[in-house]
């Protein structure tokens, strides 16, 4: 049984479609279309990720096809106007790229995606070389863990750690990712802790806490 939080390397896609700085604009579009992806890492020397090209980086060429906006809009969108004239991935890319390491927890990767407004992240090693990519759908893979695995982790990481052995009087059941904790415990004060720790187990959808304990006892 796995202990500790899941990390990016557990769920990332290792087969990466990437481009170099000199990749022509149309080849970038073709790759996105062929592989049904919305962004590509841009690699420099030794496979280091130096930028990212997304669909949003490609759109200015179409948006400004009929001409440039007024002067005020130009000042507000200098970067987009430059991308409208881009010919290569190096001209298009956003740099420096937002990346994560394989050891980054899934929770932290999710926070980075939300904070930076991105749908996926390149995964790099300590030298910045590409190792894979991780997307929003990858982070949701923990919810595919089977109920038996989740039951074992909640039993081991929550019940056995919080309450003295034997803890056979505490029942742990998981159905469709929803865990039920039932039975009696030595201290009512630990019940909220047990509920919080169970909820933190990756793959748990909800917690139904039906534990009872004597107030004042440990």
Kinemage of the C-alpha trace (Angstrom):
@kinemage 1
@onewidth
@group {chain A} dominant
@subgroup {mainchain}
@vectorlist {calphas} color= white
{ca unk a 1} P 0.000 0.000 0.000
{ca unk a 2} L 1.223 3.485 -0.835
{ca unk a 3} L 1.794 5.918 2.032
{ca unk a 4} L 2.121 9.660 1.645
{ca unk a 5} L 0.605 11.960 -0.961
{ca unk a 6} L 0.631 11.124 -4.639
{ca unk a 7} L 3.011 13.184 -6.740
{ca unk a 8} L 3.108 14.386 -10.324
{ca unk a 9} L 5.386 11.568 -11.499
{ca unk a 10} L 2.652 9.080 -10.511
{ca unk a 11} L 0.178 10.431 -13.045
{ca unk a 12} L 2.075 12.460 -15.674
{ca unk a 13} L 2.210 11.620 -19.369
{ca unk a 14} L 5.775 10.668 -20.253
{ca unk a 15} L 5.429 10.674 -24.046
{ca unk a 16} L 5.753 14.373 -24.819
{ca unk a 17} L 5.047 16.189 -28.069
{ca unk a 18} L 7.350 19.224 -28.123
{ca unk a 19} L 8.795 21.748 -30.573
{ca unk a 20} L 12.018 23.704 -30.960
{ca unk a 21} L 12.360 27.474 -31.184
{ca unk a 22} L 12.698 27.332 -34.979
{ca unk a 23} L 9.575 25.228 -35.578
{ca unk a 24} L 7.449 27.113 -38.152
{ca unk a 25} L 4.051 28.525 -37.188
{ca unk a 26} L 2.111 26.107 -39.407
{ca unk a 27} L 3.960 23.086 -38.038
{ca unk a 28} L 2.967 24.137 -34.520
{ca unk a 29} L -0.674 24.257 -35.620
{ca unk a 30} L -0.394 20.897 -37.368
{ca unk a 31} L 1.041 19.226 -34.271
{ca unk a 32} L -1.708 20.594 -32.047
{ca unk a 33} L -4.346 19.398 -34.485
{ca unk a 34} L -2.770 15.969 -35.006
{ca unk a 35} L -2.335 15.199 -31.323
{ca unk a 36} L -5.463 17.028 -30.122
{ca unk a 37} L -3.531 19.143 -27.634
{ca unk a 38} L -3.863 22.806 -26.729
{ca unk a 39} L -0.239 23.626 -25.954
{ca unk a 40} L 3.314 22.493 -26.629
{ca unk a 41} L 6.516 22.868 -24.625
{ca unk a 42} L 9.325 24.597 -26.480
{ca unk a 43} L 12.712 22.968 -25.963
{ca unk a 44} L 16.139 24.533 -26.074
{ca unk a 45} L 19.525 22.866 -25.735
{ca unk a 46} L 19.720 19.445 -24.037
{ca unk a 47} L 15.947 19.164 -23.910
{ca unk a 48} L 15.437 22.036 -21.469
{ca unk a 49} L 12.004 23.648 -21.437
{ca unk a 50} L 12.419 27.322 -22.308
{ca unk a 51} L 8.830 28.237 -23.108
{ca unk a 52} L 5.309 27.105 -23.940
{ca unk a 53} L 3.164 27.746 -27.006
{ca unk a 54} L -0.578 27.525 -26.446
{ca unk a 55} L -3.609 28.001 -28.663
{ca unk a 56} L -3.990 31.446 -27.123
{ca unk a 57} L -0.558 32.369 -28.480
{ca unk a 58} L -1.680 31.426 -32.000
{ca unk a 59} L -4.958 33.348 -32.052
{ca unk a 60} L -3.568 36.913 -32.467
{ca unk a 61} L -2.467 36.091 -36.031
{ca unk a 62} L -6.120 35.473 -36.926
{ca unk a 63} L -7.522 38.185 -34.653
{ca unk a 64} L -5.445 40.972 -36.201
{ca unk a 65} L -5.635 39.694 -39.769
{ca unk a 66} L -7.804 42.671 -40.838
{ca unk a 67} L -5.564 45.278 -39.225
{ca unk a 68} L -4.315 46.567 -35.881
{ca unk a 69} L -6.507 48.069 -33.144
{ca unk a 70} L -6.463 51.722 -32.067
{ca unk a 71} L -3.493 53.184 -30.229
{ca unk a 72} L -4.934 52.598 -26.765
{ca unk a 73} L -5.572 48.921 -27.511
{ca unk a 74} L -2.109 48.658 -29.038
{ca unk a 75} L -0.515 49.832 -25.782
{ca unk a 76} L -2.552 47.300 -23.837
{ca unk a 77} L -1.746 44.389 -26.148
{ca unk a 78} L 1.828 44.832 -27.287
{ca unk a 79} L 2.615 41.157 -26.644
{ca unk a 80} L -0.353 39.929 -28.694
{ca unk a 81} L 0.522 42.259 -31.549
{ca unk a 82} L 4.048 40.860 -31.604
{ca unk a 83} L 2.654 37.323 -31.750
{ca unk a 84} L 0.465 38.292 -34.683
{ca unk a 85} L 3.681 38.682 -36.694
{ca unk a 86} L 5.277 35.497 -35.315
{ca unk a 87} L 6.743 32.976 -37.718
{ca unk a 88} L 8.211 30.396 -35.335
{ca unk a 89} L 7.568 28.771 -31.960
{ca unk a 90} L 10.302 30.943 -30.498
{ca unk a 91} L 8.387 34.071 -31.535
{ca unk a 92} L 5.117 32.691 -30.179
{ca unk a 93} L 6.118 31.129 -26.887
{ca unk a 94} L 5.400 32.428 -23.420
{ca unk a 95} L 8.602 32.488 -21.407
{ca unk a 96} L 9.745 31.709 -18.779
{ca unk a 97} L 7.491 28.662 -18.624
{ca unk a 98} L 5.498 27.569 -15.591
{ca unk a 99} L 6.784 24.081 -14.742
{ca unk a 100} L 6.687 21.501 -11.953
{ca unk a 101} L 8.934 18.674 -10.829
{ca unk a 102} L 7.999 15.011 -10.648
{ca unk a 103} L 8.084 15.166 -6.842
{ca unk a 104} L 5.499 17.977 -6.696
{ca unk a 105} L 2.348 16.811 -4.931
{ca unk a 106} L -0.866 16.691 -6.924
{ca unk a 107} L -2.409 19.228 -4.568
{ca unk a 108} L 0.389 21.716 -5.214
{ca unk a 109} L 0.216 21.124 -8.982
{ca unk a 110} L -3.525 21.821 -8.853
{ca unk a 111} L -2.903 25.061 -6.948
{ca unk a 112} L -0.313 26.180 -9.515
{ca unk a 113} L -2.700 25.478 -12.397
{ca unk a 114} L -5.500 27.413 -10.704
{ca unk a 115} L -3.264 30.311 -9.702
{ca unk a 116} L -1.639 30.665 -13.130
{ca unk a 117} L -4.765 29.881 -15.135
{ca unk a 118} L -3.222 27.018 -17.121
{ca unk a 119} L -4.623 23.617 -18.048
{ca unk a 120} L -1.367 21.657 -18.043
{ca unk a 121} L 2.253 21.933 -16.939
{ca unk a 122} L 5.557 20.642 -18.301
{ca unk a 123} L 7.321 18.348 -15.835
{ca unk a 124} L 11.075 18.942 -15.639
{ca unk a 125} L 14.057 17.508 -13.788
{ca unk a 126} L 16.487 19.491 -11.630
{ca unk a 127} L 18.257 20.746 -14.758
{ca unk a 128} L 15.051 21.900 -16.437
{ca unk a 129} L 14.963 19.015 -18.927
{ca unk a 130} L 11.568 17.737 -20.011
{ca unk a 131} L 10.340 14.552 -18.302
{ca unk a 132} L 6.649 14.658 -19.103
{ca unk a 133} L 3.523 16.772 -18.946
{ca unk a 134} L 0.681 16.819 -16.443
{ca unk a 135} L -2.831 18.091 -17.147
{ca unk a 136} L -6.006 18.660 -15.195
{ca unk a 137} L -7.345 15.239 -16.183
{ca unk a 138} L -4.180 13.610 -14.829
{ca unk a 139} L -4.732 15.185 -11.420
{ca unk a 140} L -8.170 13.581 -11.282
{ca unk a 141} L -6.769 10.076 -11.685
{ca unk a 142} L -6.584 9.663 -7.896
{ca unk a 143} L -10.387 9.429 -7.937
{ca unk a 144} L -10.063 6.222 -9.948
{ca unk a 145} L -8.509 4.408 -6.979
{ca unk a 146} L -10.627 1.418 -5.996
{ca unk a 147} L -12.594 1.313 -2.762
{ca unk a 148} L -10.505 -1.517 -1.317
{ca unk a 149} L -7.308 0.502 -1.700
{ca unk a 150} L -8.924 3.560 -0.120
{ca unk a 151} L -10.303 1.494 2.767
{ca unk a 152} L -6.852 0.111 3.507
{ca unk a 153} L -5.249 3.566 3.452
{ca unk a 154} L -7.863 5.149 5.711
{ca unk a 155} L -7.526 2.235 8.134
{ca unk a 156} L -3.730 2.432 8.160
{ca unk a 157} L -3.131 6.192 7.915
{ca unk a 158} L -6.050 7.452 10.009
{ca unk a 159} L -7.519 4.870 12.362
{ca unk a 160} L -4.362 2.972 13.299
{ca unk a 161} L -2.385 6.180 13.797
{ca unk a 162} L -4.957 8.063 15.860
{ca unk a 163} L -6.391 5.382 18.086
{ca unk a 164} L -4.718 2.768 20.315
{ca unk a 165} L -4.620 -0.790 19.104
{ca unk a 166} L -6.661 -2.855 18.782
{ca unk a 167} L -9.059 -0.592 16.883
{ca unk a 168} L -11.415 -3.316 15.723
{ca unk a 169} L -14.301 -1.404 17.244
{ca unk a 170} L -13.901 1.247 14.507
{ca unk a 171} L -15.412 0.324 11.157
{ca unk a 172} L -14.068 1.746 7.916
{ca unk a 173} L -16.126 1.309 4.778
{ca unk a 174} L -15.679 2.963 1.382
{ca unk a 175} L -18.285 2.901 -1.370
{ca unk a 176} L -17.742 4.845 -4.604
{ca unk a 177} L -15.071 6.899 -2.890
{ca unk a 178} L -17.279 7.880 0.069
{ca unk a 179} L -15.797 6.692 3.352
{ca unk a 180} L -17.867 5.894 6.434
{ca unk a 181} L -16.185 5.880 9.851
{ca unk a 182} L -18.343 4.248 12.494
{ca unk a 183} L -17.949 2.921 16.041
{ca unk a 184} L -16.672 4.326 19.317
{ca unk a 185} L -13.378 5.915 20.266
{ca unk a 186} L -11.645 6.730 23.514
{ca unk a 187} L -11.754 10.508 23.039
{ca unk a 188} L -14.403 12.649 21.383
{ca unk a 189} L -11.767 15.301 20.725
{ca unk a 190} L -10.093 13.112 18.130
{ca unk a 191} L -13.245 12.607 16.064
{ca unk a 192} L -12.910 15.873 14.060
{ca unk a 193} L -9.235 15.042 13.507
{ca unk a 194} L -10.132 11.607 12.135
{ca unk a 195} L -12.703 13.143 9.798
{ca unk a 196} L -10.232 15.743 8.551
{ca unk a 197} L -7.467 13.200 7.935
{ca unk a 198} L -9.839 10.839 6.140
{ca unk a 199} L -11.003 13.644 3.890
{ca unk a 200} L -7.354 14.406 3.036
{ca unk a 201} L -6.731 10.890 1.649
{ca unk a 202} L -6.354 11.271 -2.102
{ca unk a 203} L -9.275 9.724 -3.930
{ca unk a 204} L -11.789 10.190 -1.124
{ca unk a 205} L -14.897 11.942 -2.408
{ca unk a 206} L -16.662 12.530 0.928
{ca unk a 207} L -16.594 11.451 4.574
{ca unk a 208} L -19.499 10.262 6.690
{ca unk a 209} L -18.337 10.321 10.280
{ca unk a 210} L -20.430 8.253 12.703
{ca unk a 211} L -17.880 7.919 15.463
{ca unk a 212} L -18.847 8.340 19.109
{ca unk a 213} L -16.546 8.991 22.034
{ca unk a 214} L -16.525 9.940 25.692
{ca unk a 215} L -15.998 13.670 26.249
{ca unk a 216} L -12.908 14.368 28.304
{ca unk a 217} L -11.221 11.080 27.450
{ca unk a 218} L -8.167 11.075 25.228
